[in-house]
Amino acid sequence: MTSHLKRFKTRALARPGVKTAFDDLGDEFAFLDQVLKARADSGLTQDEVASRAGTTQSAIARLESLQPKHSPSIATLQRYAKALGYRVEIRLVKDARRRTRESRGRAAPGRVPTSA
């Protein structure tokens, strides 16, 4: 990253709204990194992946760009992964940054609040 770009990023992330938006996209950026690394490791072009996945090169380009208007289905991600010799794993992971209903002082459904 160039020094000009680093300075721009530092200034932008100093703004609370920008920082929040950037942090909210962290998981998407991490996923995109995995997608691009998998294709690079496979040595395949977008066109070759498209042929193996039964789609078009432009569809692969959209998937790899994670455009906000485009949310690929799980089936699409599975075809893409299979074409690269991978498989998709989907997990729900507890987000420690977000407070649960119980930790905010409200009882979880089906639980009676207790007093201290």
N, C-alpha and C positions, 0 to 999 in steps of 0.2 A: 504494500500500500504506500503510495507516495506521501510525502510529508504534508502536501497541500490537502490531500484527501483525509489524512489523519487529523489535521487541524479542523477541517470541516465536520468530521464525525464527532470529535470532542465537543465542538461548539453546539452541534445539533443535539447531542445526547444530554447536554446540560439543561436543555429545555424540558420541563416535566412531561408535557404531553408527548413530545417526540420520544423521550426515554420510555414511557409507558407503552406506546405503540410498538417501538422496537422490541421491547421485552416480550410483548404479547405475541410477536411473530417468531420468537426464538425457536419454538418447536418446529414450525414450518421450515425455517432456514436449516435446522439440523436434519430434517427429513430430506430436503432438497439436496443437501450435501451427500447424504447416503445414496440417493438416486443417481446423482452424477458420478459418484465414486464407483458404484456398481457397474455403470455402463463403461466407464473408463477402464476398469479392471477387466471387463469382458472383451475389450478391444473392438466392440461393434460400433458402427455408425448408427445414427438415428434411423436411417433408411433400412438398415439391416434388422434393427430391433423391430421396426414397424412391420416388416415382412414376416418375421417370426411370430409377432403378436397378432397378425391379421388386421392391421390398421394402417394408417397413413403416416408418413414422416411428419406432417404438420401436427397430427394428434400427439405424436411423441414429443415434438418441440413444445407444445402447450403443456403437456404433463411435466416436462423437465423445467419449465419456467414457473410453474405454480402461479399462474396468473390469477388474480383475485376473482375473476369472473368464471374461472374453471376449477371445479372440484371433481377430480376423477373418482369414479366409483371404486369400490373394493375389487370388483371383478376386473376392472381395467388395470388396476395396480398389480393384481395377481398375474394377468397376461403379460404385462411388462416385465415383472420379476421372473416369470418362467422363461421368457425369451432370453433373459440374461443368465439363466442357470441359478436363479435365486428363488426364494419363496417369501411371502409377506407374513409377518407376525404382527398382530394388533393386540395391544395391551392397554388396559386402563391403569394409570399410575397415579397414586395419591399426590396431589399438588400441595406441598407443605406451605406454599406461599398463600394459599387461600384458606380462610377460616371456615370451619364447618358450622352448621346450625348450632350444634351443642356448644362449641367453643365460644359462640357469640352470646351465650346465655339463654338460648331457647332450647327447649327440650326437643329431642329428635322424635319423629312420629312414633306413637306407640309407647313412649316413655313418659313417666310422670316426673316432673321436676322435683328435686329434693332441696330443702333449705339447709344451710350450713349451721 
